[in-house]
């Protein structure tokens, strides 16, 4: 099913436009969060705790998927580095002596830009998603 079909299904849900939009926005924020691997669980938990529409929240979470996660996380890390004033974000990796410990040590400077960038991008994407879905659901009703 295409993204357009999923979004059409989302705005057709029998809930208020506000609840649909909040559910979708929360899903997008969680989907772009730096807590990789826990997006689905966090989406369901947030929907349950805040009494959101679980289906709509999970659709928002799945905006990030195996095809979109790499470009989204790369862009978010770049944005985080630019805002934090970090000019050199790619370490010089010695590929001859690579190990997991070495790789983690070299990638450590990317952690703060990654967390900051994904959180910031997730926030703005959630706001945009809320506005778009709210107006679409409102005009559909």
N, C-alpha and C positions, 0 to 999 in steps of 0.2 A: 504494500500500500504506500503510495507516494505521500510526501510531507503535506502537500496541499489537501489530500483526502483526509489525513489525520487532523489537520487544522479545521477543516470543514466539519468533521465529526465533533471536535472539541467545542466549537461555537454552537453546535446543535444540541448540546447536553441540556437536560431539563434542570437547570439551576439558574440562579440569578447571574447576570453578566458580571457583577462584581466578584462573586465567588469563583466563577470560572476564570476570570482574569487573575485573581490572587493565586488560585491554585496553579495556574500556568506559570506565573512569575516566580513563585516559590520553587517550582520544579526547575526552571531555567537557572535560578541562582544556585541551587544545589548541584545541578548538572555541570556547572562551570566551576564549582568549588575545587580546591586543591586536594580534597580527600578522595583520591582516586581509588576506585574499587568498592566504595561504600555508597555511591550515588543512589542506587535503587533502594537500598535499605533506609537511607536517610530520607529519601522522598516519601516512602510509605510511612515512616515514623512521623515526619512533619505533617503529612496529610491527616494522619490519625490524631495527633496531638492538637492541631489547630482546626480540626473538623473541616478539612478541605476536601475537594473532590479528588479521590485517589487516582482515578484514571487520567484526569487532566494534569495532575501533578507529575505523574510518571511520563506522560507525553512531553512535558516540559523538560524533565530530567534527560530524556532520550534525544534531545536536540544535540547533545554531545554523544557521539557513538564512535565506534572504531574508525570510521571514515573522517569524522570531523574533529576528534580529540587532539590529534597531533597539530593541525594548523591553529586550532583555538589556543591550546596550551603554549605553543611557540609564540604566537602573537601576544598573548597575555604576559608571558615572561619578558618579551621585548618591551612592552608598554611599562611593566613594573620597573624594569631596569632604567628606562628613560626617565620616568617620574622620580625615581630614587637617585638619579644622577650617576648611574653606573654606566661608564662608557664601554668597557670591554666585558662582554658577558660570556664569550666562548673561551674556555681555557685551552691552553696548548697541551694537547694530550700526547704523551709518548706511547704510541701504539705498540712498540716493541716490549714494553714492560707493563702491559695493562693487566690489572686485576680488579676485582670488585672493590677492594679497599681503596686502591688508587683512584678508581673511577669516582667513588663516592666522595673522596677527599677533593678531587678536582671540580666536581659539580656542586660542592657545598656553597660557593658564592652565588649560585643561581637560585638557591632556596628562597631567600627573602624576596627577590623580584618575582619569582613564580607565585608565591603565596599572595603577595600584594597585588600583582597583576591579575591573577585569576579572580580574586575577590572583587577588585574594582570592575573588571570586565563583566563579571557575573552580576554585580549590582546594576550597572547601566543596561545590560541586556535584559534583566528582569523588569526594570522600569519600562523599557521599550516594549517588551513582550506584554506587560500589563496593559499599556495604552492601546496597542494594536488589537489584542484579544478582547478587551473591554468594548471598544468601539465596534468591532466586528460582531461580537455576541449581542450587543445592544441593538445594532441595526438589523440583525437577523430575527430578533424577538419582536 
